[in-house]
Amino acid sequence: LAASAADGKGWRYLSPEMRHQIASLPEPVRRISVTWSGTRGGDAAALELYHDSILETDGGPPDDFIIGNGRRSVDGRIEPMRHWQMGGRHDSTGITICLAGPSPTPTPAQEAALGELIAALEARSGHVSLGTREATVSGLLADVD
């Protein structure tokens, strides 16, 4: 099922390479957490820099993907974060997706991109638990369940 979904037509936001990476995950994803950046916009590079230089966290943001909102990134663009690019996930049983933006009101492109990403993860893993949490500290990435 995951391989046929990865090769299917009609995908707009999730690249073929990313779909194949998801279809090839060695373990199923059991949980997807959606967070907000708490910023006006952003992309993977900006959030990595913020976590490394300002917050001085070890390992970068706690997210696997960020979806842009049109400010500093293309609206709906799905970018893998450091954990994903290095061949792993931040959490072995879950995926964390950060939506760029100040509030829990995604753009239509972010909604569509998030839907594609969730569909690809569910095609690989079956039913996936979905949760959200708002940013708890202004300007920081949200904690995730």
ABEGO torsion letter per residue (X at the ends): XAAAAAABBGBAABBAAAAAAAAABABBBABBBBBBAGBABEBAAAAAAAAAAAAGBBGEBABABBBBAGBGBBBGBBBBBAAAAAGBBABAABBBBBBBEABBBBBAAAAAAAAAAAAAAAAAAEBBBBBBBBBABBGBBBBBX
